[in-house]
Amino acid sequence: MKVFQDCELTASGDVKLGAAVEKKCEADFMPGLNVAQKRAYQRETRVCDRKYRNKSGTMYLSFTAFCRAEVAQRYSQRALKAAGRKAR
């Protein structure tokens, strides 16, 4: 997430970086989630998707990518904390 923040473009290029953050973070928590928790995670990411969907401009794609990455980071931090490991 730190690299994503440091390299942000506030443009559509952030979408791929954000997806990489999501994928990396999801590896920390997805295997341990039950069905209800997975639904909650998906619901939170959909909120990010809806937040800027009616906006035009590439900066809104960036905002969506950051929102989704932050949700994934939060879930990752909780899972790592519960497992007694250092958060990313």
C-alpha positions in Angstrom: 0.0 0.0 0.0 2.9 2.3 0.8 4.3 1.8 -2.8 0.8 2.4 -4.2 0.5 5.7 -2.3 4.0 6.8 -3.2 3.5 6.0 -6.9 0.0 7.3 -7.3 -0.8 9.1 -10.5 -4.4 10.0 -9.7 -5.3 8.6 -13.1 -6.4 5.3 -14.7 -2.9 3.9 -14.2 -3.7 3.5 -10.5 -6.2 0.8 -11.3 -3.5 -1.9 -11.9 -1.5 -0.8 -8.9 -4.6 -0.9 -6.8 -5.5 -4.4 -8.1 -2.1 -5.6 -7.1 -2.6 -4.3 -3.6 -5.9 -6.0 -3.4 -4.5 -9.3 -4.6 -1.6 -9.2 -2.2 -3.8 -8.2 0.8 -6.5 -10.7 -0.1 -3.9 -13.5 0.2 -3.6 -12.6 3.9 -7.3 -12.9 4.8 -9.5 -14.6 2.1 -8.7 -18.2 3.0 -9.8 -17.5 6.6 -13.1 -15.8 5.9 -16.4 -17.6 6.3 -19.2 -17.0 3.8 -20.7 -14.1 5.8 -17.3 -12.4 6.1 -16.7 -12.8 2.4 -20.0 -11.2 1.6 -19.2 -8.3 3.9 -15.9 -7.8 2.2 -17.5 -7.9 -1.3 -20.2 -5.5 -0.1 -17.5 -3.0 1.1 -15.7 -3.2 -2.3 -19.0 -2.7 -4.1 -19.5 0.5 -2.1 -16.2 1.8 -3.5 -17.3 0.8 -7.0 -20.6 2.7 -6.7 -19.2 5.8 -5.0 -17.7 7.3 -8.2 -19.5 5.3 -10.9 -21.4 8.4 -12.2 -18.3 10.6 -12.3 -16.3 11.1 -15.5 -12.6 11.4 -15.6 -9.7 9.1 -14.9 -9.1 10.5 -11.4 -12.3 8.8 -10.3 -10.9 5.5 -11.5 -8.0 6.2 -9.2 -10.2 7.1 -6.3 -12.1 3.8 -6.7 -8.9 1.9 -6.9 -7.6 3.5 -3.7 -10.9 2.9 -1.9 -10.9 -0.8 -2.8 -7.2 -1.1 -1.8 -7.9 0.5 1.5 -10.7 -2.0 2.2 -8.4 -4.9 1.4 -5.6 -3.4 3.5 -8.0 -3.1 6.5 -9.1 -6.7 6.2 -5.4 -7.8 5.8 -4.3 -5.8 8.9 -7.1 -7.4 11.0 -6.2 -10.9 9.9 -2.5 -10.4 10.4 -3.1 -8.9 13.8 -5.3 -11.8 14.8 -2.5 -14.2 13.6 0.1 -12.2 15.6 2.0 -11.1 12.4 3.1 -7.6 11.4 0.7 -5.7 9.1 1.7 -4.5 5.7 
